[in-house]
Amino acid sequence: MSREPSKEPLINGAVADQFRLLGLTVEPEQTHGTRQHDIRVTLEDGLVILEAEINSRSGAVKDADRRLTQNAAVLVFAVCYEPGQRYEDMTPETPLSWVLRTRDATSGKAREGTPAPKDWTNGTVRELAEAVRMAPQHIDDADMAAGQLLVALDKAANDIPLDTRRALAEALRLPEPKGERASDRDHDYLKRAKRAALVLATSMLVQHRLDHIEGQASPEACAQADDPIAAFRAVWGAILQIDYQPIFEAAMTALGALPATMDANRIIRALALDVGGVARRTTGVRHDLLGRIFHRILDTARYDGSFYTSSAAATLLASLALPGGGRTWDHDAIDSLRVCDPACGTGTLLMATVERLNQLKRGDTEHDAELDELLAEALVEDVIYGYDTNLTATHLTASTLAMIHPKATFGQMHVNQTPFGLFPDPDDERDVPLEAKRKVARIGSLEFLYGEGMLLNPWPSSRRVGLRSGVRRRLPRWIS
């Protein structure tokens, strides 16, 4: 089959023009970072991408599945133009064919295999536009929420100026870009700005779920304030008086890196309103779906060397880790159970443990809302411990844990960032500036192998736990 790439961008532009006339919000042939999308359609429920080829269905499917693998969107259409089509002749009734590509519901990955001819739809540009409009009906709430968040985070990150992106990366301890070209470094800072926006958005989602805390304003109310940044800082500061430190300390740090300008307030206001739409969609959705959302929107090409555990593997490991292989429920054993993940990432293993314990309880006892709340408090405050070298990863872990029970209030959360790299030696008592003190190497959770325990990193905007405070943390006692 012959391919005509030189004509394809022109046809894409003509199709995009027709979509626009049919009422869709669309961008043709846009480059986003290193990814060039043929057509992007922004719906109220999220982002839809179209990848097109001339007379090559297999090529269109390959490109579409690559976008799914890159987490560029949760809905991608593979589109095939007929040979000989001309962009000058494009109308709403021009014929073409398409197939919708989505993630596998169980693995979260792009569906494998080339669709059979019967799976393709032969229709017109007008019918494709309607299929795009109706596409969100084909995916579940977690994917839909991920799609909405993808759009919101992209919009926020692109609106943040380069200097502020750098300030956010430094404040959240994200690695510096390593690219040699200025354009590569700028793109890397864009990804870091997206991670910072995720920290802010996640905190807003948790804020939605903490509506039982007296005197707390909703994210929408904060967004409508004259100074949204100040409004969020006041509300999150009040929540921090209870605890939720791993969640809102990182978010407060991100807010602190934003300049006190109208543009920064506009970005925060728009992000909060977008997150409100996501929160309404996820109301009543099981808390463990948040973990799926986080995994979908984190960049695939990870700059920190992280590898995220699949949900299926996490479920198996959680069962193996629990007493008795996780086959029976023992209410009395919860008091002595301790589960620790020393490299928790976004908390997949810990949440799988929580979900397995909840499944065992539901199968062994009658539903009791008060008992559910007490169990949630015990799990978060006493049972679950998580550590990671990545600050934003620990933030996401704590955010997911906070969703265990929407009405529970957690007075302490055992989630911390572990130090990795060179740090001032806390035993250096010389009266010299911090940067002049003797340095000591920190190796993350491996330090737990030493008997004296580990000095943990301070949270960015507080020193409740810190290298200079001399506070040490030991691994929790394991009881099986």
N, C-alpha and C positions, 0 to 999 in steps of 0.2 A: 504494500500500500504506500502511496506517495504522501508525503507530508509537506505542507506549505506554510512554514512558520512565518514567512515574511508577510503574508496576508492575514494571519490569525489576529495580531493586535488590532488591526483595523476592523475586523469583524467583531471582536470583543467590544470595541468602542461603540460600534453600531448597535449591538445587542444591549449594551448598557444604556444607550440613549433611548431605546424602546422601553426598557424597564422603567426608566425615569418618567417617561410619558405615561406609563401605566401605574404610576403612583408609588414606586419603590425608591428608597434612598440607596443610591448605588455609586460605586467608584470603579472605573475600568482600569486595568493594567497598572495597578499600584504596587510599588516596591515598599515593603514594610521590613526594615532591617535588611536581612539577607534573603528575605522571602518575597518573591514577586507573584502576586495573585492576579489571575486573569480578570475576575470580576468579584467585588465585595459588595454584599447587600446587608445593610444594617436594619434589622427589624426591632420592634419593641422588646421582643423576647431574646434577642441575641444576634449573633453574626452568622451569616451564611456566605460561603465562598463557592464560586464556580470555577472549575478548571476545564478548559476547552481545548480540543484539537480538531484539525480538519481531517476527516476521513480516517480517524484512528481512535477507536473506542478504547483499546488497551492502553494507549498513551494517556488518554484523559483519565482513566481509572487510576493509573500509576501516579499521576500528578495529584489527583484528589486524595488518594490514600496517604501520600506523603504529607499533605497538609494536616490530616488527622494525626499522623505520627508526630508532627511538629507542634501539636496542640494549638495550631493556628485558629481552629474553629471546631465546633462539635457537629456541624452539619456542612457537608461539602457535596456539591453536584459535579459529576463527571458529564461533560457535554460534548457531543460530537456534531460538527458541522458537516453538511453534505459537500462533496467535491464540486468545485465549480461555483460555489456560492460567492456573491460579491457583496461587499459592505454597502455599496451604493444602493443595492436593491433591498436592503433589510426593512421589513415591515413587521407589524404584530402577527401576521399570518405566515411568515417565512417558516418553512419546515426545518426541524432539527430533531435530535434524539438526546435523551439524558437518563441517568440513573443516580439515585440518591445514595451516597456512601455515609455510613455512620459508624460509631464505635460499637464493638461487641459489648452487649449488656453486662457480661460477666467479667471480661478481662479489662475493659476500658481501652482496648487497642482497636486499631482499624481492622475492619473485617477482612479476613484473608480470602484470596481467590478472586478470579475474574468473574463478574456476573454473567449469567447465561443470557443469550439474546432475548429470551422471554421476559427478563427482568428490566430490559430497557423500555422506555416510553418513547414512542414516536408521536410528535405533536408539533405545535407551533410555538413561536416566541411568547405569544400571549398565554398559552397554556403552561409554558415553563415558568413564567412570572407568577402565575397562580400557584403552581407547585412549590415555588420558593416561599411564597407567602404562607402556605399551609404547612411547610416542612417542620416547624417546631412541634407539631402534633405527633411526630414519629419518635421523639426521644423523651426520656423520663425526667423527673423534676431535678435530679442532681445534674444531669447534662444540661438542662435548660438553665439552671442557676449558674453553672459554669460558663455557659455561653453569654449570659447577661454580664457576669463578672469580667469575662474577657474583654467585652466591649468597653465597660466602665474603666478597667485598668489601662487598656490601651489609650483611651481618651485622656485619662489623667496623666499618664507617663509622657505622652506626646506634648501635653500642654506645659509640663514642668521645664523651665529653662535649664540649659546645660550646667550653669554654675550651681543651681539648686540641686540638680541630680548628683553632682559631685559631693555636695554637702550632705545629702541624704545617705549616700554610700558610706561616707566617713562616719557619720553618726551611728549608723546601724552596723558598723564593722564589717561591711561587705568588702571582698577583695578588690584591690585596684586592678583595672584592665591591664592586660599584658600586650595588647596589639601594638604593632610598630607604627601603623598609619593612624593619623588623627581621626579619620572616618570610622575606623574599626573601634577605636577607644570611645568615640562618641556613641556608637551603637551599643557598646557594652554598658555605658552609663545609662542608656535608655532602658536596658534590661534591669539594671539596678533600681532605677526609678519605678519600674513596674513592680519590683519586689517590695519597695517601700510603700507603694500605693496598696499592695496586697495587705501589708501590715495594718495600714489605716482602715482598709475596708473590712478586714477580719474583726478588728476591734469594734467597728460600728455594728457588725452582725451580732457580736456577743452583747453589745449594749442593748440591742433590740430584745435579746432573750432575757436580759436582767431587768425587765420592767417591774418586777416585784420589789426592787430596792426603792425605798421611800425617797421621794424628792428627786428622782433621776429623770432628766428630760430625755425624750426620744432623739435618735439621730436626725429625724426630719425637723424637730423643733430646734436643734442646734444649727441645722442648715439654714433655717429661716432667720436666725439672729443676724444683727448688723455685722458682728464679727464672729463668723462660725468657728474660726480657729480658737479664739478665746472661750467660746461656749463649750467646745469639746474638751478643752483643757480643764475647765472647771468641773464638768461632769465626770471625766475620767479620773481627776484628782480625788473626787469624792468616793468613787468606787475603789480606788487604791487604798483608802482608809480601812476598807474591809480586808482586801488582799488583791487577788487577781493580778499580782505583780508581773508575772511573765507575759501577760497579755498587754496590759495598759502601760507598763514602763516603756516597752519598745515603741508603742504608738505615741506616747508623749514625747519620746526622743525624736521621732519622725516629725511630729508637729513643730518641735523646737528648731528643726533644721529648715523649716519653711520661712521665708521672709514675711514681715508684717506688711503685706501689700494687698491691694484689691484683687490682683490676679491670683495670688495664692488662696485668698478666701473664696474666690470664684471656683477654683479647682476643687477645694474641699467641699463647697456647697454642692457642686454637681456630683461629686463622688458619693456624698451622703444620700442624695436623692436617688441615685442609681442603686445604691446598696439597699435602700428601702424597698425597691421593687424586688430585689433578690430575696430579702427577708420575708416579704409577703408570700413569695412563691414557696419558700422553704418552711413556712409555718406548719407545724404538725408533721414535718418530714423527720424521719429518724436521724438522730444526731450523727450517726456514723457516716451519713452521706456527705457531711462536710469534708471528711477526709478525702473522699472521691473528688470533690470539687477542687480542693487544694492541689491534688496530684494532677488534675487536668490542666490547671492554669499555670503551673510552674514550668519554666522553660525546659525543653528536652535536653538541649546542650548545656549541661550544668557546669558552671565555672568552679564549683567547689568540690568536685569529685564525688558527689553524693549518688547513692543508688537506693531507690525507694522500693520497699517490700511490697509485693502484690498482696491484694486482699486475701486471696486463697491461701497463700503461704503463711500470712499472718494468722489466719484462723487456725491452721494446723499447729503452728508453733505455740499459740496461746493455749490450746488444749493440752499439748504436751507439757507446758510449763506449770499448769495448775495441779494441785494435789489430786491424786487418783486419776490423772490423765484428763481432768476436766469432764468427767462423766457424771458426777453426782454433785448435788448442792448440799453444802454444810454451812448453815448460817453462823454457827459459833466459830468456824475457822476463819471468818473474815477478819476478826480482831487480830489474828496473828499472821495473816497472809501479807507478804511483801513481794511486789513484782517490780523489777527495775529493768529498764532498757538503757544501757550506758551510751548508746548511739541512736537516740530515738528518732532522729529526723523529724518528720511531721506527725509522728505519734501513731503510725499504723499498727504496730505490734501492741502498744499499750491499749489502744481503742479496741483491738480485737479481743484482748483479755477482758476488758470491761463488758463488751458485747456478749462474750461467752458466759460470763458470770450472770449477766442479766437473763440470758436464755435459760440457764440452769434454774435460776430463781423462779422465772415464769412457769417453768415446767413442774416445779415442786410445791409452789405456794399459790394461794389465791391472790388476785390483784389487790394491792393495798397501797394507795397513793402515799400515805405517810411513811410506810416501810420503804417504798421506792426512793423517797427523798433521803431517808436515813442511810440507805445503802449507797446512794450517790455520794453523800458527804463522806462516808467511811472510805470509799474507793479513792476519791480525790485527795482527801486530807491525810490518810494513813497508809493506803495500800500501794498506790501508783507513784513511781519515781521515774523521772526521765531526765537524761543529760545529753547534750550535744554541743559540738564546737561551734555550730552555726546559730547565731542569735535569732534570726528570723524563723529558723526551723523550730526552736524551742517555743517561740511565740505561737506558731501554728499548732504545736502539740497542746499547749495550754488552752488555746482557743477551742480546740476540739473537745478536750476534757471538760471544759466549762459548759458544753452542751449536753452533758450526760443527763441532767435533770433540770429543766428550765426554772423550776421553783426553788432549787437548792442554792444556798449561799455558802461559798467555800471560804473558810477563814485562813487556810494555808494551802499552797500548791507546791508540790515538790518537783518543780521543773526548773532546771538551771542550765546556763551556758557554761561549758567547761573551758578553761584556758588552753589555748594551743598557740605556741610561738614563744617569743622572748618577752618577758615581763620584768618590771622592777622587783628586786628581791625584797620580800617583806621583812627579812631579817637584817637588811642593811639599815642601820640606825643613824647613819651619818646625816648631818644637817646640810644636805645639798639638794638642789632641785631634783624633782622626780626623774627627769630624763638623764640625770647624771648618776643615778644610783646603779649599783651593780645589777646585772641582768641575770635572770635564771630561766632556763628552758622549761616550758610547760607542754605536756603531751596528752592533753585531753583526759578522757576517762581511764586511760591506762594507768594514771597515777593512783587510781583506787587499789592497784595491786600492792602499793606500799602501805605499811601498817598505820602510818600517822594520818591517813585520810588526805583530802585534797582541799586546797584553797580555791574557792570558786570565783569566777569573774564577777565583778560588780555589775548590777544592772546599769544601763547607760546613764540614767538620771537620778540614781540613788546609791547609797552605800550600805544598805541593810545587810547584804552579803558581799564581801569584797576582799581583794588581795591585801589591802592595807588594814582591814579591820581585824585580820588574824582569825577570822571565823573559818573553821574547817568543817567539811561535810564528809561523812563516811557512807559507804554503801549500806542500805538497810539490811537488817538481819533477815536472812532467808529461812523461812520455816515451811516445810513440806508435810 
